[in-house]
Amino acid sequence: MQVQEGVHRLTRGVVNFYLIEEGGKLVLVDAGTPGDWELLVQTLATLGRGLGDLEAVLLTHAHSDHIGLAERARTSAKASVWVHQADAGLARGEKPGRNDGRATSYLLRGAFYRTLFSLARRGATRIVPVKEVSTFAHGETLALPGRPRVVHAPGHTPGSAAVLLERQRVLLTGDVLATWNPLTGRPGPQVMPSGLNRDTPQAIRSLDVLDGLPADVLLPGHGEPWTGGAAEAVRQARAAGPS
């Protein structure tokens, strides 16, 4: 589904990832789950494109529900895979650090089980390592379709980042800011739940880097698109606090 000029949302529920199209070439922002490969291929066909048109996969962070088909895209489409340097080891399969919350905190929430089941049946219970990654740092504008500018906003993971498309005034927030909580079901702008964050207080502080960015539309990794601008999304996320 096209959500903005040249930006297409791919989702089968729970997690979103996005195709950016410019000049006949494509970049994938995040890579869903391993089971989302056919969704990618079908979307490319709908756009009149093929795997050969995919130049790169740009990861907002290296969790299993965002990195899922990246290695397959690297080998099948010869696409380069990009991630913030602080998440490069995780993308290659290194053991992640401990999160600051506990999964047991969500056992009475129906959303916890719906999310777990959805991701498990699509192969996202573990990371599929990416054997070769390129890295970016805060503020870099990458020479890829859409000229994406990366904004480092750690907390969910050490290398969590958002991706700004300045021409379209679109911010792809990954898991820096969501509009739906996958473990509690709470809607609206917010940081991810503590059970999924490396450092929730840092994730909340990192909202500061989104405030003031020239974006009217925010496209999160979880939840529906937000059309109220970056500043209002950040205000509401701060007010929501941790979960």
Backbone as JSON, one array per atom type, in Angstrom:
{
  "sequence": "MQVQEGVHRLTRGVVNFYLIEEGGKLVLVDAGTPGDWELLVQTLATLGRGLGDLEAVLLTHAHSDHIGLAERARTSAKASVWVHQADAGLARGEKPGRNDGRATSYLLRGAFYRTLFSLARRGATRIVPVKEVSTFAHGETLALPGRPRVVHAPGHTPGSAAVLLERQRVLLTGDVLATWNPLTGRPGPQVMPSGLNRDTPQAIRSLDVLDGLPADVLLPGHGEPWTGGAAEAVRQARAAGPS",
  "N": [[0.83, -1.19, 0.0], [0.62, 2.16, -0.94], [1.73, 4.76, 1.02], [2.68, 7.27, 1.0], [3.98, 9.53, -1.46], [5.9, 7.53, -3.47], [6.5, 5.79, -1.36], [5.94, 2.76, 0.15], [3.99, 0.69, 2.19], [4.49, -2.41, 3.77], [2.9, -5.08, 5.27], [1.83, -7.72, 7.41], [0.42, -7.58, 9.65], [1.18, -6.82, 13.07], [4.03, -6.15, 12.58], [5.59, -3.64, 10.58], [7.14, -2.96, 7.41], [8.96, -1.15, 4.83], [8.97, 0.0, 1.43], [10.92, 2.15, -0.49], [10.71, 4.05, -3.35], [12.39, 5.31, -6.12], [13.27, 6.78, -9.13], [13.1, 4.35, -10.52], [14.49, 2.58, -8.98], [14.86, 0.82, -5.84], [14.71, 0.88, -2.25], [14.65, -1.01, 0.69], [13.25, -0.4, 3.77], [13.83, -1.67, 6.77], [13.17, -5.22, 7.28], [11.15, -6.98, 7.86], [9.87, -10.2, 8.78], [11.35, -13.54, 8.42], [9.34, -15.01, 7.14], [8.04, -13.19, 5.54], [8.9, -13.02, 2.95], [7.53, -13.73, 0.53], [5.56, -11.78, 0.52], [7.1, -9.5, 0.01], [8.08, -10.13, -2.6], [5.66, -10.28, -4.03], [4.74, -7.65, -3.72], [6.72, -6.21, -5.07], [6.22, -7.16, -7.66], [3.65, -6.14, -8.09], [4.28, -3.48, -8.29], [5.52, -3.48, -10.66], [8.13, -4.19, -10.63], [11.23, -5.97, -9.91], [13.36, -8.28, -8.09], [15.88, -7.48, -8.87], [15.77, -4.75, -8.93], [16.05, -3.88, -6.39], [18.09, -2.09, -4.44], [19.16, -1.84, -1.84], [18.93, -2.77, 1.65], [17.83, -1.14, 4.4], [18.28, -1.06, 7.69], [16.5, -0.22, 10.59], [17.1, -1.12, 13.08], [18.51, -4.04, 14.71], [16.69, -6.22, 15.39], [14.86, -9.34, 15.47], [12.37, -9.24, 14.18], [12.64, -7.25, 12.37], [14.82, -7.63, 10.85], [14.44, -9.85, 9.41], [14.22, -10.91, 6.55], [16.51, -9.91, 5.48], [19.1, -11.05, 4.96], [18.45, -12.9, 3.0], [17.6, -11.17, 1.0], [20.01, -9.92, 0.53], [21.55, -11.97, -0.6], [19.94, -13.0, -2.69], [19.0, -10.79, -4.14], [21.22, -9.32, -4.38], [21.48, -7.09, -2.81], [22.78, -4.45, -0.83], [23.18, -4.37, 2.73], [22.35, -2.25, 5.33], [23.07, -0.88, 8.54], [23.02, 0.75, 11.75], [26.19, 1.43, 13.2], [26.4, 0.63, 15.89], [24.69, -1.51, 16.12], [25.7, -3.42, 14.47], [27.1, -5.78, 15.15], [25.07, -7.28, 16.39], [23.38, -7.63, 14.18], [24.95, -9.34, 12.72], [24.71, -11.62, 14.15], [25.59, -11.77, 16.78], [25.23, -12.35, 20.32], [22.49, -10.81, 21.94], [22.3, -8.11, 24.37], [20.95, -7.86, 27.74], [17.53, -6.99, 28.19], [15.8, -4.19, 29.76], [13.41, -4.72, 30.95], [11.01, -7.31, 31.87], [9.69, -10.19, 30.27], [7.69, -11.55, 31.61], [6.14, -9.63, 32.74], [4.05, -9.11, 31.06], [2.29, -11.17, 30.83], [-0.41, -11.33, 31.36], [-1.62, -10.01, 29.36], [-3.47, -9.94, 26.42], [-2.48, -9.08, 23.96], [0.21, -9.68, 24.06], [0.36, -12.48, 23.61], [-0.85, -12.7, 21.1], [0.95, -11.26, 19.52], [3.32, -12.76, 19.92], [2.57, -15.26, 18.82], [2.02, -14.57, 16.14], [4.53, -13.63, 15.22], [6.14, -15.86, 15.72], [5.14, -17.86, 14.0], [5.97, -16.89, 11.62], [8.64, -17.13, 11.66], [10.2, -15.45, 13.27], [11.38, -15.77, 15.77], [14.03, -15.87, 16.24], [17.12, -14.3, 15.29], [18.05, -14.1, 11.9], [21.18, -14.23, 10.85], [23.02, -11.61, 9.21], [25.46, -11.85, 6.87], [27.17, -10.01, 5.72], [27.46, -6.63, 6.35], [26.93, -3.12, 5.85], [27.73, -0.04, 7.46], [26.24, 2.81, 9.06], [26.31, 6.16, 10.43], [25.1, 8.57, 12.83], [23.19, 11.16, 11.36], [24.06, 10.85, 8.74], [23.49, 11.12, 5.24], [22.44, 8.87, 2.98], [23.54, 7.51, -0.11], [21.26, 6.44, -1.61], [18.11, 5.29, -3.03], [15.66, 7.83, -2.56], [17.27, 9.32, -0.94], [17.85, 8.86, 1.92], [18.13, 10.11, 5.23], [19.77, 9.31, 8.17], [18.92, 9.01, 11.59], [20.22, 8.68, 14.61], [18.91, 7.14, 17.44], [19.12, 5.89, 20.22], [18.24, 3.26, 22.61], [15.95, 1.52, 22.44], [17.41, -0.42, 21.04], [21.03, -0.4, 21.11], [21.79, 0.66, 18.64], [19.51, 1.76, 17.49], [17.61, 3.56, 15.1], [16.04, 6.24, 13.25], [14.64, 7.06, 10.03], [14.83, 9.63, 7.8], [13.05, 11.07, 5.19], [13.49, 13.72, 3.5], [12.45, 15.16, 1.31], [9.86, 14.14, 0.93], [8.88, 14.67, 3.42], [8.69, 12.68, 5.38], [9.06, 10.46, 8.08], [10.5, 7.53, 8.93], [10.15, 5.55, 11.59], [10.96, 3.15, 12.7], [11.52, 1.26, 15.57], [11.9, 3.29, 17.31], [9.86, 5.03, 17.85], [6.59, 4.04, 18.26], [3.19, 3.43, 17.13], [1.52, 1.69, 18.22], [1.38, -0.66, 20.8], [3.05, -3.63, 20.93], [3.0, -5.53, 22.96], [1.19, -4.81, 24.94], [-1.0, -3.78, 23.63], [-1.75, -1.13, 23.63], [-2.8, 1.8, 21.97], [-1.53, 4.61, 20.0], [1.06, 7.19, 19.89], [4.21, 6.23, 21.25], [7.04, 4.99, 23.13], [8.67, 1.81, 22.74], [7.7, -1.17, 24.62], [9.11, -1.85, 27.89], [9.99, -4.47, 28.19], [11.06, -5.08, 25.76], [13.09, -3.34, 25.3], [16.49, -2.25, 25.4], [17.27, -0.13, 27.03], [15.06, 1.67, 28.52], [14.69, 4.31, 29.75], [16.64, 5.74, 28.29], [15.56, 5.42, 25.73], [13.3, 7.03, 25.93], [14.53, 9.51, 26.36], [15.73, 9.75, 23.87], [13.71, 10.52, 22.22], [13.94, 13.22, 21.98], [15.57, 13.75, 19.78], [13.93, 13.43, 17.64], [12.09, 15.41, 17.81], [11.17, 18.33, 16.23], [12.14, 17.58, 13.75], [11.73, 17.82, 10.19], [9.05, 16.56, 9.45], [5.93, 15.46, 8.41], [4.51, 13.12, 8.29], [4.69, 10.1, 10.05], [6.03, 6.89, 9.97], [5.75, 4.0, 11.54], [7.42, 1.07, 12.95], [5.62, -0.54, 14.24], [2.2, -0.42, 14.31], [-0.2, 2.03, 13.06], [0.21, 4.47, 10.36], [1.18, 7.81, 11.26], [-0.13, 11.01, 11.07], [0.07, 13.48, 12.19], [2.35, 15.02, 12.48], [5.81, 15.32, 13.58], [6.46, 16.63, 16.01], [4.08, 16.61, 17.61], [3.66, 13.86, 17.83], [5.9, 13.13, 19.33], [5.39, 14.57, 21.66], [3.09, 13.24, 22.63], [4.13, 10.67, 22.97], [6.04, 11.07, 24.99], [4.28, 11.77, 27.04], [2.89, 9.38, 27.32], [4.82, 7.66, 28.39], [6.78, 4.98, 29.96], [6.13, 1.42, 29.47]],
  "CA": [[0.0, 0.0, 0.0], [1.37, 3.42, -0.95], [1.33, 5.63, 2.12], [3.14, 8.6, 0.62], [4.58, 9.44, -2.78], [7.11, 6.72, -3.55], [6.74, 5.03, -0.13], [4.94, 1.69, 0.22], [3.98, -0.06, 3.45], [4.28, -3.84, 3.69], [2.59, -5.59, 6.6], [0.86, -8.8, 7.63], [0.05, -7.42, 11.04], [2.2, -6.75, 14.11], [5.23, -5.4, 12.2], [5.59, -3.01, 9.26], [8.38, -2.53, 6.77], [8.6, -0.17, 3.81], [9.74, 0.15, 0.2], [11.07, 3.5, -1.03], [10.9, 3.95, -4.79], [12.83, 6.55, -6.77], [14.03, 6.59, -10.36], [13.1, 2.96, -10.94], [15.23, 1.78, -8.02], [14.15, 0.64, -4.57], [15.4, 0.52, -1.01], [13.75, -1.56, 1.69], [13.54, 0.05, 5.13], [13.56, -2.85, 7.58], [13.06, -6.43, 6.45], [10.1, -7.86, 8.35], [10.25, -11.52, 9.3], [11.71, -14.44, 7.32], [8.14, -15.45, 6.45], [7.47, -12.11, 4.73], [9.56, -12.96, 1.65], [6.55, -13.73, -0.56], [4.93, -10.46, 0.52], [8.02, -8.61, -0.69], [8.1, -10.47, -4.02], [4.36, -9.9, -4.58], [4.67, -6.19, -3.77], [7.57, -5.79, -6.18], [5.52, -7.46, -8.92], [2.56, -5.18, -8.21], [4.88, -2.21, -8.69], [6.19, -3.67, -11.94], [9.57, -4.3, -10.35], [11.72, -7.28, -9.52], [14.43, -8.27, -7.09], [17.03, -6.77, -9.41], [15.6, -3.31, -8.72], [16.27, -3.59, -4.98], [19.5, -1.72, -4.24], [19.66, -1.94, -0.47], [18.05, -2.93, 2.8], [18.26, -0.19, 5.42], [17.69, -1.55, 8.94], [16.43, 0.76, 11.69], [17.78, -1.78, 14.19], [18.76, -5.44, 14.37], [15.84, -7.21, 16.05], [14.5, -10.42, 14.55], [11.18, -8.92, 13.4], [12.98, -6.18, 11.43], [15.98, -8.06, 10.07], [14.08, -11.2, 8.97], [14.59, -11.38, 5.21], [17.64, -9.11, 4.98], [20.16, -11.88, 4.4], [17.95, -13.46, 1.74], [17.66, -10.08, 0.02], [21.43, -9.68, 0.2], [22.07, -13.03, -1.48], [19.1, -13.21, -3.86], [18.86, -9.55, -4.91], [22.53, -8.64, -4.36], [21.26, -5.79, -2.15], [23.6, -4.18, 0.35], [22.4, -4.26, 3.96], [22.88, -1.16, 6.14], [22.6, -0.8, 9.92], [23.89, 1.61, 12.55], [27.4, 0.71, 13.63], [26.23, 0.06, 17.22], [23.92, -2.75, 15.99], [26.28, -4.27, 13.43], [27.39, -7.1, 15.72], [23.79, -7.97, 16.56], [22.91, -8.02, 12.85], [25.76, -10.48, 12.27], [24.37, -12.79, 14.94], [26.1, -11.76, 18.15], [24.21, -12.48, 21.36], [22.06, -9.48, 22.42], [22.36, -7.84, 25.8], [19.69, -8.05, 28.48], [16.61, -5.87, 28.2], [15.61, -3.67, 31.12], [12.14, -5.21, 31.48], [10.84, -8.76, 31.85], [8.53, -10.65, 29.5], [6.65, -11.99, 32.54], [5.29, -8.49, 33.09], [2.99, -8.95, 30.06], [1.63, -12.46, 30.67], [-1.86, -11.17, 31.47], [-2.04, -9.18, 28.23], [-3.78, -10.71, 25.22], [-1.62, -8.65, 22.86], [1.49, -10.39, 24.18], [0.25, -13.8, 22.98], [-1.13, -12.51, 19.67], [2.21, -10.87, 18.88], [4.23, -13.9, 19.97], [2.12, -16.27, 17.87], [2.17, -14.04, 14.79], [5.94, -13.59, 14.85], [6.71, -17.21, 15.75], [4.75, -18.64, 12.82], [6.68, -16.33, 10.47], [10.07, -17.39, 11.8], [10.9, -14.31, 13.88], [11.79, -16.01, 17.16], [15.48, -15.73, 16.32], [17.7, -13.5, 14.22], [18.78, -14.72, 10.79], [22.34, -13.33, 10.74], [23.42, -11.04, 7.93], [26.89, -12.15, 6.84], [27.92, -8.8, 5.35], [26.68, -5.4, 6.56], [27.55, -1.8, 5.81], [27.27, 0.7, 8.62], [26.05, 4.26, 8.98], [26.37, 6.89, 11.7], [24.08, 9.61, 12.99], [23.21, 12.32, 10.48], [24.48, 10.56, 7.37], [22.54, 10.98, 4.14], [22.96, 7.76, 2.21], [23.36, 7.6, -1.56], [20.3, 5.39, -1.92], [16.83, 5.87, -3.44], [15.02, 8.65, -1.55], [18.28, 10.07, -0.19], [17.48, 8.77, 3.33], [19.04, 10.62, 6.27], [19.57, 8.47, 9.35], [18.91, 9.73, 12.85], [20.46, 7.71, 15.68], [18.05, 7.39, 18.6], [19.28, 4.63, 20.94], [17.41, 2.94, 23.75], [15.34, 0.24, 22.11], [18.69, -1.11, 20.93], [22.08, 0.63, 21.06], [21.89, 1.27, 17.31], [18.21, 2.14, 16.95], [17.65, 4.78, 14.29], [14.92, 6.6, 12.39], [15.08, 7.38, 8.68], [14.11, 10.81, 7.34], [12.97, 11.39, 3.76], [13.2, 15.14, 3.62], [11.62, 15.65, 0.21], [8.47, 13.75, 1.19], [8.56, 15.02, 4.81], [8.3, 11.41, 5.98], [10.01, 9.89, 9.02], [10.29, 6.12, 9.24], [10.65, 5.58, 12.96], [11.38, 1.85, 13.22], [10.98, 1.07, 16.92], [12.2, 4.47, 18.13], [8.53, 5.49, 18.25], [5.53, 3.2, 17.69], [1.83, 3.92, 17.36], [0.78, 0.57, 18.82], [2.27, -1.42, 21.67], [2.84, -5.04, 20.56], [2.86, -6.39, 24.13], [0.03, -4.41, 25.75], [-2.12, -3.39, 22.77], [-2.09, 0.28, 23.77], [-2.6, 2.57, 20.75], [-1.03, 5.97, 20.11], [2.52, 7.35, 19.9], [4.85, 5.76, 22.48], [8.23, 4.16, 22.95], [8.38, 0.39, 22.85], [7.61, -1.62, 26.01], [10.4, -2.1, 28.54], [10.4, -5.85, 27.97], [11.74, -5.19, 24.46], [14.09, -2.28, 25.2], [17.73, -2.37, 26.15], [17.34, 0.95, 28.02], [13.85, 2.47, 28.3], [14.91, 5.74, 29.99], [17.36, 6.31, 27.15], [14.62, 5.48, 24.61], [12.47, 8.22, 26.13], [15.37, 10.68, 26.09], [16.02, 9.81, 22.45], [12.62, 11.21, 21.52], [14.37, 14.6, 21.74], [16.19, 13.92, 18.46], [12.86, 13.45, 16.63], [11.35, 16.66, 17.96], [11.67, 19.38, 15.35], [12.49, 17.11, 12.41], [10.75, 18.28, 9.21], [8.26, 15.4, 9.02], [4.48, 15.52, 8.64], [4.02, 11.74, 8.38], [5.58, 9.15, 10.7], [5.72, 5.52, 9.62], [6.41, 3.21, 12.58], [7.57, -0.37, 12.79], [4.44, -1.19, 14.81], [1.08, 0.49, 14.36], [-0.64, 2.73, 11.86], [0.89, 5.73, 10.08], [0.81, 8.99, 12.05], [-0.13, 12.15, 10.16], [-0.02, 14.7, 12.98], [3.64, 15.67, 12.61], [6.77, 14.74, 14.52], [6.43, 17.27, 17.33], [2.94, 16.13, 18.38], [3.9, 12.45, 18.15], [6.87, 13.1, 20.43], [4.7, 15.04, 22.88], [2.23, 12.18, 23.13], [4.97, 9.56, 23.43], [6.57, 11.46, 26.3], [3.18, 11.71, 28.01], [2.55, 7.97, 27.55], [5.84, 7.11, 29.27], [7.15, 3.57, 29.78], [5.1, 0.39, 29.67]],
  "C": [[0.87, 1.25, 0.0], [0.84, 4.33, 0.15], [1.76, 7.07, 1.91], [3.79, 8.45, -0.75], [5.88, 8.64, -2.74], [7.44, 5.9, -2.32], [5.59, 4.04, 0.05], [5.11, 0.92, 1.52], [3.68, -1.53, 3.19], [4.0, -4.34, 5.1], [1.65, -6.78, 6.49], [0.4, -8.77, 9.08], [1.26, -7.47, 11.94], [3.38, -5.86, 13.71], [5.1, -4.87, 10.77], [7.01, -2.89, 8.73], [8.01, -1.82, 5.48], [9.54, -0.24, 2.62], [9.75, 1.61, -0.21], [11.45, 3.37, -2.49], [11.3, 5.31, -5.36], [13.64, 6.19, -8.0], [14.13, 5.15, -10.81], [13.89, 2.04, -10.02], [14.54, 1.82, -6.66], [15.12, 0.42, -3.42], [14.33, 0.04, -0.03], [14.17, -1.03, 3.06], [12.95, -0.98, 6.09], [13.19, -4.02, 6.68], [12.09, -7.44, 7.04], [10.62, -9.13, 8.98], [10.69, -12.41, 8.13], [10.5, -14.87, 6.5], [7.49, -14.39, 5.58], [8.08, -12.03, 3.33], [8.56, -12.9, 0.5], [5.81, -12.4, -0.62], [5.81, -9.45, -0.21], [7.97, -8.87, -2.2], [6.79, -10.04, -4.69], [4.24, -8.38, -4.71], [5.52, -5.66, -4.91], [6.87, -6.02, -7.52], [4.38, -6.48, -9.15], [3.07, -3.82, -8.69], [5.56, -2.3, -10.06], [7.7, -3.76, -11.8], [9.93, -5.74, -10.0], [12.84, -7.15, -8.51], [15.66, -7.5, -7.56], [16.97, -5.27, -9.23], [15.86, -2.9, -7.28], [17.75, -3.34, -4.73], [20.01, -2.04, -2.85], [18.54, -2.24, 0.5], [18.63, -2.05, 3.91], [17.54, -0.55, 6.72], [17.67, -0.43, 9.98], [17.05, 0.2, 12.95], [17.81, -3.27, 13.89], [18.0, -6.41, 15.27], [15.26, -8.16, 15.01], [13.28, -10.11, 13.7], [11.4, -7.75, 12.44], [14.12, -6.58, 10.49], [15.68, -9.34, 9.27], [14.57, -11.65, 7.62], [15.79, -10.64, 4.63], [18.73, -9.95, 4.34], [19.72, -12.51, 3.08], [17.95, -12.41, 0.65], [19.09, -9.81, -0.41], [21.93, -10.71, -0.8], [21.26, -13.16, -2.76], [19.02, -11.98, -4.75], [20.18, -8.8, -5.03], [22.4, -7.23, -3.77], [22.23, -5.64, -0.99], [22.68, -4.01, 1.56], [23.09, -3.26, 4.88], [22.26, -1.18, 7.52], [23.52, 0.15, 10.67], [25.05, 0.79, 13.11], [27.25, 0.07, 15.0], [25.41, -1.23, 17.21], [24.53, -3.73, 14.99], [26.57, -5.67, 13.95], [26.13, -7.91, 15.9], [23.25, -8.45, 15.23], [23.68, -9.24, 12.34], [25.52, -11.73, 13.12], [24.95, -12.84, 16.33], [24.96, -11.81, 19.16], [23.8, -11.09, 21.85], [22.24, -9.34, 23.92], [20.99, -8.02, 26.44], [18.83, -6.79, 28.39], [16.33, -5.42, 29.62], [14.26, -4.05, 31.72], [12.06, -6.72, 31.33], [9.59, -9.14, 31.06], [7.38, -11.07, 30.41], [5.72, -10.86, 32.95], [4.05, -8.39, 32.19], [2.14, -10.21, 29.92], [0.11, -12.39, 30.8], [-2.44, -10.34, 30.33], [-2.28, -10.05, 26.99], [-2.87, -10.36, 24.06], [-0.28, -9.37, 22.88], [1.43, -11.72, 23.42], [-0.04, -13.68, 21.49], [0.15, -12.14, 18.92], [3.18, -12.04, 18.82], [3.85, -14.94, 18.93], [2.37, -15.81, 16.43], [3.63, -14.07, 14.34], [6.56, -14.98, 14.8], [6.36, -17.99, 14.49], [5.38, -18.1, 11.55], [8.19, -16.35, 10.67], [10.87, -16.31, 12.49], [11.26, -14.52, 15.34], [13.3, -15.95, 17.34], [15.96, -14.9, 15.13], [18.32, -14.41, 13.16], [19.97, -13.81, 10.51], [22.59, -12.85, 9.32], [24.95, -11.14, 7.85], [27.74, -10.94, 6.47], [27.01, -7.59, 5.54], [27.56, -4.18, 6.32], [26.97, -0.99, 6.96], [27.14, 2.18, 8.32], [26.16, 4.86, 10.38], [25.33, 8.0, 11.68], [24.28, 10.76, 12.0], [23.63, 12.06, 9.06], [23.3, 10.54, 6.41], [23.14, 9.96, 3.17], [22.63, 7.92, 0.73], [22.51, 6.42, -2.04], [19.01, 6.04, -2.4], [16.13, 6.61, -2.3], [15.97, 9.5, -0.75], [17.98, 10.04, 1.31], [18.57, 9.33, 4.25], [18.74, 9.87, 7.55], [19.78, 9.3, 10.62], [19.06, 8.71, 13.98], [19.66, 8.1, 16.91], [18.05, 6.14, 19.48], [18.32, 4.49, 22.12], [16.7, 1.62, 23.52], [16.44, -0.78, 21.85], [19.76, -0.04, 20.93], [22.15, 1.35, 19.72], [20.56, 1.68, 16.71], [18.28, 3.49, 16.23], [16.3, 4.99, 13.61], [15.5, 7.04, 11.05], [14.2, 8.52, 8.15], [14.2, 10.94, 5.83], [12.53, 12.84, 3.68], [12.29, 15.65, 2.52], [10.14, 15.34, 0.46], [7.98, 14.17, 2.57], [7.99, 13.8, 5.56], [9.42, 10.94, 6.89], [9.61, 8.45, 9.29], [10.96, 5.85, 10.58], [11.14, 4.23, 13.47], [10.71, 1.61, 14.56], [11.42, 2.18, 17.87], [10.9, 5.04, 18.68], [7.51, 4.63, 17.51], [4.19, 3.9, 17.87], [0.92, 2.82, 17.88], [1.78, -0.26, 19.6], [2.05, -2.91, 21.44], [2.68, -5.98, 21.75], [1.67, -6.04, 25.01], [-1.19, -4.07, 24.91], [-2.49, -1.93, 22.86], [-1.82, 1.02, 22.47], [-2.0, 3.94, 21.05], [0.49, 6.03, 20.15], [3.12, 7.01, 21.26], [6.18, 5.11, 22.13], [7.81, 2.7, 23.13], [8.36, -0.04, 24.32], [8.97, -2.01, 26.58], [10.91, -3.51, 28.32], [11.12, -6.07, 26.66], [12.86, -4.18, 24.3], [15.35, -2.63, 25.96], [17.76, -1.34, 27.28], [16.16, 1.9, 27.79], [14.04, 3.94, 28.64], [15.67, 6.42, 28.85], [16.45, 6.41, 25.93], [13.73, 6.71, 24.72], [13.29, 9.48, 25.89], [15.63, 10.85, 24.59], [14.89, 10.42, 21.63], [13.01, 12.65, 21.19], [14.92, 14.79, 20.33], [15.15, 13.93, 17.34], [12.11, 14.78, 16.64], [11.97, 17.72, 17.06], [12.11, 18.9, 13.99], [11.37, 17.5, 11.43], [9.95, 17.12, 8.63], [6.8, 15.61, 9.39], [3.9, 14.14, 8.9], [5.09, 10.88, 9.04], [5.1, 7.74, 10.4], [6.46, 4.59, 10.58], [6.59, 1.74, 12.2], [6.38, -1.14, 13.31], [3.33, -0.15, 14.92], [0.83, 1.2, 13.04], [0.18, 3.99, 11.62], [0.32, 6.87, 10.93], [0.93, 10.21, 11.15], [-0.19, 13.49, 10.89], [1.3, 15.41, 13.2], [4.51, 15.09, 13.71], [6.63, 15.32, 15.92], [5.28, 16.74, 18.18], [3.09, 14.65, 18.74], [4.86, 12.32, 19.33], [6.21, 13.54, 21.72], [3.84, 13.93, 23.47], [3.03, 10.98, 23.63], [5.59, 9.85, 24.79], [5.48, 11.32, 27.38], [2.8, 10.26, 28.32], [3.54, 7.3, 28.48], [6.13, 5.65, 29.02], [5.98, 2.63, 29.97], [5.76, -0.96, 29.92]]
}
